[in-house]
Amino acid sequence: MAKEIPVLPFKRFLKFDELTDFVSTLAAARPDLVTLTSIGASREGRAIHLLTITDAATGKPEDKPAYLIHGNIHALELSGTHAALYTARQLVVDHDKSDLLKRVVFYIVPRINPDGAEFAVTTSGSIRSRTDRSEREANTLYQEDVNGDGLILTMRQEHPDGSLVTDPKDPRLLIRRKRDSAGPFYRTLPEGLIHDWDGTDNIRVEGRSFDWNRNWSYDWRPEPEQGGAGDFPFSEPEMRSMAEFIHSHANIFGILGYHTGPGAVLRPPSTGSDTDLSEEDVRVMDELAQIGSEYTGLPIYPVVKYHSADRRDINLRGHFHNFGYHHLGLFVFEFELGILKNSAGIETEEILAAKKPEEEEEEMRRLMKWWDEQEERDEIYKPWTPFEHPQLGKVEIGGLLNRHLAGRTLPDLEEISKGTYQFTVEHASRHPRIILEDVQVDAVGGDVYRIRARTANRGHFPTNVSNQGRSLRKLRAVQVEFHPACCVNLLSNQGHYHIGHMNGLTDSRLLEWFVSAPPGKQKLCEIRVFGGTGGNVSVYVTK
């Protein structure tokens, strides 16, 4: 009996065990469509789950065009896991209404960073992708739940040099100290303990920080030129697993990543400008990004333009977008699913607008006012509570919870996820599609036969996907292999054909072979076509 497809709860962020339970239940509910494996293990030994979703009755996954989705590369960006899982579930739910899974395989990695996400979801502590705590340095504070409430919050302490004061308009918040500010003055530190502290104010925070979205291979630069880059491209085991998976799957024609900055549809480039890309490729990416914007209501930004209006264009080295376009030749996108300010009605354009510090403080007051008005709300604030710190003495622990500030409310996220799913279906439906058609056998005379077959790309994208992809070895060109059956002799000068890349929809090649076969022999040959991003196909030819 078919099992019930699990409901994805938009009530709380998922711990690793809850994530594992959901993907396992989804795979068990529809084993004809969903296979659960992993691409590897995290540094701490957690599985990096991989959902392979396609209709098994219509062929093997590796023989179909493939679309890859990944989420939660940054620890606090837990919304990415939910958005990826929403798409995974909806693909299964909608299978009876669509033939997409008959033609395409979806590879979905809902959580690239299970260790960092587990830290974020269980403590609300703050890390980017990973923080190296293996070699602890003197005078360095390392995050820890020192008051035993299960959370890692903020410690504030009165200090004559403190740069912050209590906001007179909302005493839950701290604002910038001004010339005429009245005390008390505060300094803040993450909740934690200071390793080998000498008692001075020279306190550093945490160890070396890694940003895995600076660890991709294209245009990678070492630290400090690019903060968080790691020791070398794909130096992090989780990222290395991603790279090995991508480069071992020639059928991947599109990739989508999920993040949670101010809501936006992001496209390449992540360094330079559009003039560094093929003009035609930019046109296609803009067309696709516009579809994403229409489905989600999110504005479109090239990555280099995704910054505060008072800053110059950014250049992110070792970033996903340039890797996906320049190294893979694909049209890749990221959805920045939004932050809590977006849920509070503060639009991305306003968040990224040039502001004075006073305007930023007012924006936080608006957020808190909105939160106060919600009937059902996540706990985003803990009251400042006195605590006797074993090293610092009198402090107060409380403030805002990072794990909720970093994303939309979950009900809001569910609505956005519907739009990102619709974009995914539209993008994926444009896949290349290699087929064999018009296969025919003609008796020439005696034991000689002529075999004809047309190799065609009837999908929307060319097999090289982009102009950039045409010259890359990663995107394999179309090849045809001709394998005579036993006792059948090939008479043509050429059996195998190197077709090269094929344009979309109307591109085909009519191929021809002559063979001799003994009387009574029915099976003449097998024709195999290896179509790269367009998938693979083979047919057995009989008299």
RODO-2510 file (C-alpha; in nm, 4 decimals, decimal comma):
residues 543
     n   res          X          Y          Z
     1     m     0,0000     0,0000     0,0000
     2     a     0,1178     0,3514    -0,0793
     3     k     0,2264     0,5467     0,2263
     4     e     0,1100     0,8974     0,2981
     5     i     0,3363     1,1766     0,1757
     6     p     0,4630     1,3589     0,4860
     7     v     0,3559     1,7138     0,5588
     8     l     0,6396     1,9652     0,5778
     9     p     0,5848     2,1631     0,9004
    10     f     0,6318     2,5378     0,8680
    11     k     0,6218     2,5741     1,2472
    12     r     0,9872     2,5530     1,3445
    13     f     1,3310     2,5050     1,1945
    14     l     1,4374     2,1414     1,1702
    15     k     1,7073     1,9743     1,3735
    16     f     1,9193     1,7178     1,1917
    17     d     1,7186     1,4219     1,3256
    18     e     1,3936     1,5882     1,2164
    19     l     1,5363     1,6579     0,8724
    20     t     1,6492     1,2968     0,8442
    21     d     1,3059     1,1746     0,9475
    22     f     1,1327     1,3907     0,6859
    23     v     1,3513     1,2887     0,3900
    24     s     1,3377     0,9225     0,4972
    25     t     0,9583     0,9312     0,5202
    26     l     0,9281     1,1060     0,1827
    27     a     1,1470     0,8434     0,0169
    28     a     0,9537     0,5597     0,1824
    29     a     0,6198     0,7083     0,0730
    30     r     0,7099     0,7115    -0,2984
    31     p     1,0055     0,4815    -0,3666
    32     d     0,9095     0,4870    -0,7347
    33     l     0,9939     0,8575    -0,7417
    34     v     1,2323     0,9323    -0,4536
    35     t     1,5644     0,7810    -0,3517
    36     l     1,7491     0,8924    -0,0386
    37     t     2,1281     0,8691    -0,0313
    38     s     2,4031     1,1138     0,0646
    39     i     2,6831     1,2922    -0,1156
    40     g     2,9146     1,2431     0,1821
    41     a     2,9511     1,3173     0,5498
    42     s     3,0099     1,6403     0,7373
    43     r     3,3176     1,7135     0,9423
    44     e     3,1299     1,5942     1,2533
    45     g     2,9974     1,2827     1,0814
    46     r     2,6431     1,3842     0,9822
    47     a     2,5095     1,2701     0,6462
    48     i     2,4766     1,5320     0,3730
    49     h     2,1412     1,4083     0,2480
    50     l     2,0690     1,3773    -0,1227
    51     l     1,7179     1,3279    -0,2607
    52     t     1,7079     1,1937    -0,6164
    53     i     1,3599     1,2576    -0,7533
    54     t     1,2433     1,1215    -1,0876
    55     d     1,0016     0,8672    -1,2348
    56     a     1,1974     0,5422    -1,2196
    57     a     0,9659     0,3841    -1,4767
    58     t     1,0958     0,6154    -1,7506
    59     g     1,4658     0,5514    -1,7116
    60     k     1,7663     0,5756    -1,4870
    61     p     1,8466     0,9118    -1,3231
    62     e     2,1868     0,9293    -1,4884
    63     d     2,0240     0,9034    -1,8324
    64     k     1,8024     1,2096    -1,7841
    65     p     1,8729     1,5840    -1,7827
    66     a     1,9346     1,6879    -1,4204
    67     y     1,8523     1,9915    -1,2086
    68     l     2,0434     2,0433    -0,8820
    69     i     1,9092     2,2319    -0,5781
    70     h     2,1091     2,3027    -0,2631
    71     g     2,0377     2,4936     0,0564
    72     n     2,1723     2,5967     0,3962
    73     i     2,5377     2,6449     0,3003
    74     h     2,5462     2,9139     0,5703
    75     a     2,4643     2,7932     0,9203
    76     l     2,1972     3,0462     1,0171
    77     e     2,0236     3,0367     0,6787
    78     l     1,7904     2,7599     0,7894
    79     s     1,5117     2,8749     0,5578
    80     g     1,7035     2,7220     0,2673
    81     t     1,6415     2,3735     0,4036
    82     h     1,2667     2,4334     0,4177
    83     a     1,2512     2,5809     0,0664
    84     a     1,4459     2,2871    -0,0788
    85     l     1,2246     2,0364     0,1020
    86     y     0,9122     2,2183    -0,0167
    87     t     1,0212     2,1693    -0,3772
    88     a     1,1103     1,8048    -0,3142
    89     r     0,7696     1,7312    -0,1664
    90     q     0,5772     1,9311    -0,4249
    91     l     0,7474     1,7525    -0,7135
    92     v     0,6111     1,4278    -0,5715
    93     v     0,2635     1,5703    -0,5029
    94     d     0,2347     1,7171    -0,8538
    95     h     0,3677     1,4135    -1,0401
    96     d     0,0220     1,2946    -1,1474
    97     k    -0,0459     1,6369    -1,3051
    98     s     0,2848     1,6738    -1,4883
    99     d     0,5243     1,4664    -1,6963
   100     l     0,8299     1,6606    -1,5750
   101     l     0,9645     1,3746    -1,3606
   102     k     0,9345     1,1434    -1,6578
   103     r     1,1868     1,3572    -1,8423
   104     v     1,4030     1,5209    -1,5702
   105     v     1,5807     1,4113    -1,2540
   106     f     1,6081     1,6490    -0,9592
   107     y     1,9032     1,6206    -0,7238
   108     i     1,8198     1,8020    -0,3997
   109     v     2,0706     1,8617    -0,1183
   110     p     1,8548     2,0387     0,1401
   111     r     2,1347     2,1066     0,3879
   112     i     2,4968     2,1306     0,2730
   113     n     2,6044     2,2334     0,6223
   114     p     2,4431     1,9984     0,8763
   115     d     2,6947     2,0775     1,1519
   116     g     2,6615     2,4551     1,1329
   117     a     2,2839     2,4327     1,0966
   118     e     2,2583     2,2112     1,4048
   119     f     2,4525     2,4676     1,6067
   120     a     2,2266     2,7457     1,4797
   121     v     1,8936     2,5699     1,5245
   122     t     1,9688     2,4388     1,8743
   123     t     2,1454     2,7429     2,0252
   124     s     2,0764     3,0438     1,7975
   125     g     2,4503     3,1021     1,8143
   126     s     2,6142     3,2869     1,5274
   127     i     2,8568     3,1369     1,2766
   128     r     2,8871     3,1869     0,9011
   129     s     2,9537     2,8358     0,7714
   130     r     3,2094     2,7007     1,0175
   131     t     3,4235     2,8413     1,2951
   132     d     3,7507     2,6700     1,3755
   133     r     3,7661     2,6051     1,7491
   134     s     4,0226     2,3251     1,7279
   135     e     4,3126     2,5443     1,8429
   136     r     4,1932     2,7930     2,1021
   137     e     4,3811     3,1183     2,1264
   138     a     4,4445     3,3330     2,4316
   139     n     4,2151     3,6302     2,4994
   140     t     3,9564     3,4877     2,2591
   141     l     3,5893     3,4447     2,3490
   142     y     3,4269     3,1245     2,2255
   143     q     3,0482     3,0996     2,2168
   144     e     2,8923     2,8911     2,4888
   145     d     2,5658     2,8764     2,6824
   146     v     2,7045     3,0063     3,0119
   147     n     2,3736     3,0655     3,1931
   148     g     2,2266     2,7245     3,1054
   149     d     1,9076     2,8410     2,9294
   150     g     1,9842     2,6411     2,6135
   151     l     2,0551     2,9479     2,4012
   152     i     2,3598     3,1493     2,3016
   153     l     2,2564     3,5137     2,3182
   154     t     2,4362     3,8451     2,3724
   155     m     2,6157     3,9636     2,6871
   156     r     2,6090     4,3348     2,7571
   157     q     2,8274     4,4902     3,0244
   158     e     2,8576     4,8431     3,1512
   159     h     3,1904     4,9897     3,0456
   160     p     3,3183     5,3493     3,0299
   161     d     3,4321     5,2979     2,6705
   162     g     3,1089     5,1253     2,5658
   163     s     2,9834     5,2312     2,2245
   164     l     2,6165     5,1490     2,2917
   165     v     2,3324     5,2779     2,5082
   166     t     1,9787     5,1627     2,5776
   167     d     1,7354     5,2894     2,3155
   168     p     1,5083     5,5406     2,4963
   169     k     1,2292     5,4620     2,2482
   170     d     1,2549     5,0836     2,2892
   171     p     1,4620     4,9690     2,5902
   172     r     1,4911     4,6192     2,4444
   173     l     1,7329     4,7558     2,1845
   174     l     2,0795     4,9038     2,2007
   175     i     2,1693     5,1984     1,9807
   176     r     2,4859     5,3855     1,8920
   177     r     2,6332     5,6092     2,1609
   178     k     2,6298     5,9777     2,0678
   179     r     2,8051     6,2830     2,2030
   180     d     2,5103     6,3793     2,4220
   181     s     2,4050     6,0248     2,5224
   182     a     2,3419     5,9591     2,8899
   183     g     2,4790     5,6396     3,0429
   184     p     2,5009     5,3657     3,1275
   185     f     2,7268     5,2769     2,8362
   186     y     2,7574     4,9170     2,7231
   187     r     2,9954     4,6946     2,5399
   188     t     2,8574     4,3692     2,3964
   189     l     3,0019     4,0248     2,3418
   190     p     2,8490     3,6946     2,2337
   191     e     2,7554     3,4735     2,5242
   192     g     3,0557     3,2576     2,6025
   193     l     3,3841     3,2127     2,7872
   194     i     3,7222     3,3738     2,7208
   195     h     4,0079     3,1321     2,6706
   196     d     4,3244     3,2058     2,8705
   197     w     4,2150     3,5616     2,9431
   198     d     4,4702     3,8076     3,0805
   199     g     4,2023     4,0361     3,2260
   200     t     4,2441     4,3173     2,9720
   201     d     3,9922     4,4600     2,7285
   202     n     4,1795     4,3020     2,4392
   203     i     3,9166     4,0353     2,3760
   204     r     3,8844     3,8792     2,0339
   205     v     3,5706     3,6888     1,9374
   206     e     3,5799     3,3300     1,8133
   207     g     3,8348     3,1510     1,5996
   208     r     3,8872     3,1536     1,2256
   209     s     3,5626     3,1904     1,0307
   210     f     3,4884     3,0039     0,7076
   211     d     3,2400     3,1131     0,4420
   212     w     3,1724     2,8199     0,2128
   213     n     3,0247     3,0463    -0,0502
   214     r     3,3800     3,1689    -0,1012
   215     n     3,5217     2,8143    -0,1306
   216     w     3,4077     2,7346    -0,4868
   217     s     3,6837     2,6973    -0,7432
   218     y     3,6389     2,9795    -0,9950
   219     d     3,8453     3,2897    -0,9172
   220     w     3,9196     3,1611    -0,5667
   221     r     4,1486     3,3896    -0,3682
   222     p     4,3285     3,3183    -0,0387
   223     e     4,2629     3,4966     0,2875
   224     p     4,2852     3,7800     0,3735
   225     e     4,2184     3,8898     0,0145
   226     q     3,8869     3,7035     0,0353
   227     g     3,7585     3,6545     0,3876
   228     g     3,6366     3,3055     0,4776
   229     a     3,7816     3,1484     0,1632
   230     g     3,9467     2,8511     0,3342
   231     d     4,2859     2,7023     0,2562
   232     f     4,2200     2,6138    -0,1086
   233     p     3,9160     2,5620    -0,3355
   234     f     3,6866     2,2946    -0,1904
   235     s     3,9091     2,2615     0,1173
   236     e     3,6021     2,1985     0,3331
   237     p     3,4897     1,8320     0,3213
   238     e     3,1259     1,9238     0,2688
   239     m     3,2162     2,1482    -0,0238
   240     r     3,4488     1,8861    -0,1668
   241     s     3,1575     1,6406    -0,1626
   242     m     2,9484     1,8926    -0,3553
   243     a     3,2234     1,9441    -0,6127
   244     e     3,2752     1,5721    -0,6645
   245     f     2,9033     1,5182    -0,7056
   246     i     2,8643     1,8001    -0,9570
   247     h     3,1651     1,7020    -1,1653
   248     s     3,0625     1,3359    -1,1733
   249     h     2,7178     1,4176    -1,3133
   250     a     2,7474     1,5366    -1,6724
   251     n     2,3694     1,5505    -1,6995
   252     i     2,3305     1,8595    -1,4758
   253     f     2,1952     2,1510    -1,6815
   254     g     2,0790     2,3910    -1,4072
   255     i     2,1547     2,4698    -1,0416
   256     l     1,9614     2,6680    -0,7838
   257     g     2,0904     2,7664    -0,4392
   258     y     1,8902     2,8935    -0,1413
   259     h     2,0130     3,1701     0,0923
   260     t     1,8515     3,4161     0,3333
   261     g     1,9653     3,7685     0,2799
   262     p     1,7177     4,0476     0,2041
   263     g     1,4747     3,8918    -0,0434
   264     a     1,6079     3,8822    -0,4001
   265     v     1,6580     3,6767    -0,7143
   266     l     2,0338     3,6662    -0,7741
   267     r     2,2128     3,5847    -1,0984
   268     p     2,5774     3,5974    -1,2158
   269     p     2,8234     3,7599    -1,2172
   270     s     2,9713     3,7745    -0,8685
   271     t     3,2774     3,9694    -0,9854
   272     g     3,3270     4,2259    -1,2596
   273     s     3,0218     4,3179    -1,4650
   274     d     2,7803     4,1907    -1,7271
   275     t     3,0284     4,2870    -1,9976
   276     d     3,2472     3,9965    -1,8821
   277     l     2,9702     3,7539    -1,9838
   278     s     2,8222     3,6595    -2,3196
   279     e     2,5611     3,9188    -2,4140
   280     e     2,3189     3,6439    -2,5197
   281     d     2,3745     3,4573    -2,1928
   282     v     2,2916     3,7710    -1,9940
   283     r     1,9711     3,8083    -2,1936
   284     v     1,8644     3,4507    -2,1146
   285     m     1,9554     3,4855    -1,7457
   286     d     1,7554     3,8068    -1,7216
   287     e     1,4577     3,6364    -1,8844
   288     l     1,4726     3,3494    -1,6348
   289     a     1,5321     3,5807    -1,3396
   290     q     1,2273     3,7818    -1,4412
   291     i     1,0191     3,4644    -1,4224
   292     g     1,1520     3,4065    -1,0717
   293     s     1,0661     3,7629    -0,9779
   294     e     0,7122     3,7325    -1,1138
   295     y     0,6482     3,4146    -0,9142
   296     t     0,7968     3,5412    -0,5873
   297     g     0,7651     3,9206    -0,5976
   298     l     1,1381     3,9467    -0,5243
   299     p     1,3607     4,2037    -0,6992
   300     i     1,6419     4,0930    -0,9317
   301     y     2,0095     4,1668    -0,8700
   302     p     2,3306     4,0552    -1,0337
   303     v     2,5428     3,9475    -0,7377
   304     v     2,7869     4,2346    -0,7888
   305     k     2,4975     4,4807    -0,7366
   306     y     2,3541     4,3113    -0,4266
   307     h     2,4811     4,5563    -0,1676
   308     s     2,3933     4,8701     0,0231
   309     a     2,3371     5,1635    -0,2077
   310     d     2,6196     5,3619    -0,0483
   311     r     2,8793     5,0948    -0,1375
   312     r     3,0622     5,0285    -0,4617
   313     d     2,9992     4,7055    -0,6534
   314     i     3,1188     4,3985    -0,4668
   315     n     3,3549     4,1294    -0,5935
   316     l     3,3052     3,7918    -0,4266
   317     r     3,5854     3,5504    -0,5089
   318     g     3,5290     3,1761    -0,5047
   319     h     3,1546     3,2394    -0,5195
   320     f     2,8836     3,0018    -0,6433
   321     h     2,7578     3,2177    -0,9296
   322     n     3,0889     3,2575    -1,1076
   323     f     3,1666     2,8893    -1,0476
   324     g     2,8332     2,7845    -1,1941
   325     y     2,8609     3,0061    -1,4991
   326     h     3,2336     3,0166    -1,5762
   327     h     3,3364     2,6650    -1,4659
   328     l     3,0165     2,4762    -1,5459
   329     g     2,8674     2,6869    -1,8255
   330     l     2,5205     2,6839    -1,6677
   331     f     2,2513     2,9390    -1,5934
   332     v     2,2632     2,9315    -1,2137
   333     f     2,0583     3,1286    -0,9654
   334     e     2,0241     3,1908    -0,5951
   335     f     1,7114     3,2935    -0,4143
   336     e     1,7744     3,5146    -0,1157
   337     l     1,4582     3,4073     0,0633
   338     g     1,4415     3,7113     0,2883
   339     i     1,5081     3,8120     0,6468
   340     l     1,2766     3,9012     0,9336
   341     k     1,2699     4,2652     0,8243
   342     n     1,1079     4,1501     0,4994
   343     s     0,8326     3,9762     0,6946
   344     a     0,7854     4,2977     0,8901
   345     g     0,7005     4,4763     0,5649
   346     i     1,0392     4,6384     0,5062
   347     e     1,1184     4,5799     0,1399
   348     t     1,4611     4,4781     0,0134
   349     e     1,5111     4,8042    -0,1732
   350     e     1,4588     4,9907     0,1551
   351     i     1,6881     4,7579     0,3482
   352     l     1,9674     4,8122     0,0945
   353     a     1,9115     5,1864     0,0604
   354     a     2,1801     5,4239     0,1849
   355     k     2,1007     5,5155     0,5458
   356     k     2,2243     5,7143     0,8365
   357     p     2,2710     5,5236     1,1655
   358     e     1,9555     5,6873     1,3013
   359     e     1,7553     5,5477     1,0100
   360     e     1,8896     5,1984     1,0709
   361     e     1,7898     5,2267     1,4365
   362     e     1,4403     5,3337     1,3366
   363     e     1,4189     5,0318     1,1069
   364     m     1,4837     4,8026     1,4046
   365     r     1,2142     4,9827     1,6041
   366     r     0,9710     4,9167     1,3197
   367     l     1,0660     4,5505     1,3302
   368     m     1,0008     4,5267     1,7030
   369     k     0,6711     4,7145     1,6758
   370     w     0,5568     4,4767     1,4026
   371     w     0,6604     4,1792     1,6145
   372     d     0,4637     4,3075     1,9115
   373     e     0,1497     4,3188     1,6959
   374     q     0,1683     3,9540     1,5845
   375     e    -0,0786     3,7167     1,7487
   376     e     0,1363     3,4118     1,6669
   377     r     0,5049     3,4818     1,6759
   378     d     0,8408     3,3149     1,7183
   379     e     1,0417     3,4205     2,0189
   380     i     1,2913     3,6651     1,8707
   381     y     1,3814     3,8463     2,1924
   382     k     1,4936     3,7433     2,5396
   383     p     1,4808     4,0072     2,8166
   384     w     1,8142     4,1344     2,9453
   385     t     1,8739     3,9298     3,2611
   386     p     2,1507     3,9918     3,5196
   387     f     2,4134     3,7185     3,5402
   388     e     2,7386     3,6785     3,7311
   389     h     2,9849     3,5783     3,4619
   390     p     3,2734     3,3663     3,5938
   391     q     3,5285     3,5922     3,4231
   392     l     3,3643     3,9266     3,3427
   393     g     3,1618     3,9599     3,6610
   394     k     2,8289     4,1426     3,6333
   395     v     2,6739     4,1206     3,2876
   396     e     2,3245     4,0980     3,1415
   397     i     2,2360     3,8221     2,8958
   398     g     1,9538     3,8550     2,6432
   399     g     1,8710     4,0383     2,3239
   400     l     1,7643     3,9176     1,9803
   401     l     1,7810     3,5581     1,8548
   402     n     2,0002     3,5287     1,5451
   403     r     1,8282     3,2227     1,4031
   404     h     1,5011     3,4134     1,3611
   405     l     1,6452     3,7481     1,2517
   406     a     1,8260     3,5670     0,9673
   407     g     1,5077     3,4521     0,7931
   408     r     1,1441     3,5291     0,7285
   409     t     0,8726     3,3971     0,9544
   410     l     0,8013     3,0383     0,8571
   411     p     0,4444     3,1064     0,7367
   412     d     0,5843     3,3824     0,5166
   413     l     0,8569     3,1463     0,3955
   414     e     0,5936     2,8933     0,2894
   415     e     0,4409     3,1490     0,0523
   416     i     0,7796     3,2400    -0,0953
   417     s     0,8614     2,8693    -0,1365
   418     k     0,5553     2,8258    -0,3559
   419     g     0,6965     3,0868    -0,5911
   420     t     1,0491     2,9444    -0,5945
   421     y     0,9004     2,6025    -0,6737
   422     q     0,7107     2,7457    -0,9705
   423     f     1,0319     2,9064    -1,0964
   424     t     1,2160     2,5759    -1,0594
   425     v     0,9552     2,3925    -1,2656
   426     e     0,9720     2,6597    -1,5361
   427     h     1,3533     2,6603    -1,5461
   428     a     1,3732     2,2814    -1,5428
   429     s     1,1151     2,2455    -1,8200
   430     r     1,3607     2,4169    -2,0569
   431     h     1,6086     2,1309    -2,0323
   432     p     1,7950     1,9939    -2,3367
   433     r     1,6437     1,6648    -2,4565
   434     i     1,8362     1,4221    -2,6742
   435     i     1,6279     1,1611    -2,8546
   436     l     1,6596     0,9084    -3,1373
   437     e     1,3813     0,9285    -3,3931
   438     d     1,2959     0,8044    -3,7419
   439     v     1,4837     0,4768    -3,6933
   440     q     1,4401     0,2588    -4,0014
   441     v     1,5946    -0,0454    -4,1655
   442     d     1,5995    -0,1065    -4,5414
   443     a     1,7136    -0,4248    -4,7167
   444     v     1,9636    -0,3227    -4,9829
   445     g     2,0134    -0,6648    -5,1336
   446     g     2,1449    -1,0008    -5,0292
   447     d     2,2444    -0,9838    -4,6635
   448     v     2,3110    -0,6070    -4,6663
   449     y     2,0943    -0,3610    -4,4739
   450     r     2,0892     0,0160    -4,4425
   451     i     2,0116     0,1581    -4,0985
   452     r     1,9079     0,5195    -4,0564
   453     a     1,8354     0,7141    -3,7384
   454     r     1,7961     1,0791    -3,6543
   455     t     1,9682     1,2138    -3,3440
   456     a     1,7909     1,5289    -3,2285
   457     n     1,7746     1,7787    -2,9442
   458     r     1,4056     1,8471    -2,8904
   459     g     1,4555     2,0386    -2,5678
   460     h     1,4604     2,4165    -2,5275
   461     f     1,8244     2,4668    -2,4217
   462     p     2,1183     2,3602    -2,6379
   463     t     2,3306     2,0811    -2,4928
   464     n     2,5984     2,3405    -2,4129
   465     v     2,3204     2,5319    -2,2256
   466     s     2,4997     2,8694    -2,2500
   467     n     2,7435     3,0272    -2,4908
   468     q     2,9995     3,0018    -2,2118
   469     g     2,9401     2,6264    -2,1944
   470     r     3,0217     2,5599    -2,5576
   471     s     3,3973     2,5573    -2,4995
   472     l     3,4009     2,3873    -2,1578
   473     r     3,5022     2,0236    -2,1166
   474     k     3,2534     1,9914    -1,8289
   475     l     2,9607     2,0021    -2,0717
   476     r     3,0013     1,6923    -2,2823
   477     a     2,9127     1,7111    -2,6495
   478     v     2,6796     1,4576    -2,8089
   479     q     2,8332     1,1285    -2,9148
   480     v     2,6757     0,8336    -3,0931
   481     e     2,8047     0,4787    -3,0596
   482     f     2,7098     0,1997    -3,2995
   483     h     2,7378    -0,1557    -3,1640
   484     p     2,6669    -0,4355    -3,4146
   485     a     2,4933    -0,7429    -3,2793
   486     c     2,6677    -1,0767    -3,2705
   487     c     2,7544    -1,2030    -3,6207
   488     v     2,6597    -0,8679    -3,7763
   489     n     2,9358    -0,6832    -3,9639
   490     l     2,9606    -0,3088    -4,0018
   491     l     3,0256    -0,2190    -4,3650
   492     s     3,0327     0,1613    -4,3260
   493     n     3,3577     0,3495    -4,2881
   494     q     3,2300     0,5042    -3,9658
   495     g     3,0413     0,3451    -3,6816
   496     h     3,0703     0,5989    -3,3987
   497     y     2,9946     0,9678    -3,4499
   498     h     3,1115     1,2723    -3,2555
   499     i     2,8183     1,5057    -3,3166
   500     g     2,9291     1,7987    -3,1023
   501     h     2,6865     2,0234    -2,9182
   502     m     2,3329     2,0498    -3,0505
   503     n     2,1064     2,3528    -3,0489
   504     g     1,7618     2,3326    -2,8980
   505     l     1,4329     2,2247    -3,0567
   506     t     1,5245     2,2109    -3,4258
   507     d     1,8757     2,0629    -3,4370
   508     s     1,9146     1,7072    -3,5641
   509     r     2,1558     1,4815    -3,7544
   510     l     2,0466     1,2033    -3,9859
   511     l     2,2949     0,9176    -3,9487
   512     e     2,3381     0,6137    -4,1686
   513     w     2,5104     0,2746    -4,1416
   514     f     2,5395    -0,0305    -4,3673
   515     v     2,5699    -0,3773    -4,2178
   516     s     2,5637    -0,7353    -4,3307
   517     a     2,3690    -0,9917    -4,1318
   518     p     2,3274    -1,3689    -4,1736
   519     p     1,9875    -1,5011    -4,2858
   520     g     1,7350    -1,5196    -4,0044
   521     k     1,9248    -1,2759    -3,7830
   522     q     1,6718    -1,0312    -3,6354
   523     k     1,8745    -0,8088    -3,4063
   524     l     2,1125    -0,5899    -3,6056
   525     c     2,2627    -0,3434    -3,3576
   526     e     2,2348    -0,1153    -3,0588
   527     i     2,2638     0,2608    -3,1104
   528     r     2,3684     0,4534    -2,8009
   529     v     2,3600     0,8317    -2,7746
   530     f     2,5426     1,0068    -2,4923
   531     g     2,3886     1,3505    -2,4790
   532     g     2,5493     1,5179    -2,1769
   533     t     2,2981     1,7654    -2,0333
   534     g     2,0367     1,6287    -2,2757
   535     g     2,0471     1,2813    -2,1258
   536     n     2,1378     0,9455    -2,2758
   537     v     1,9298     0,7162    -2,4955
   538     s     1,9771     0,3801    -2,6606
   539     v     1,7717     0,1663    -2,9002
   540     y     1,8002    -0,1879    -3,0291
   541     v     1,7460    -0,2116    -3,4021
   542     t     1,5904    -0,5215    -3,5590
   543     k     1,4957    -0,6113    -3,9157
***
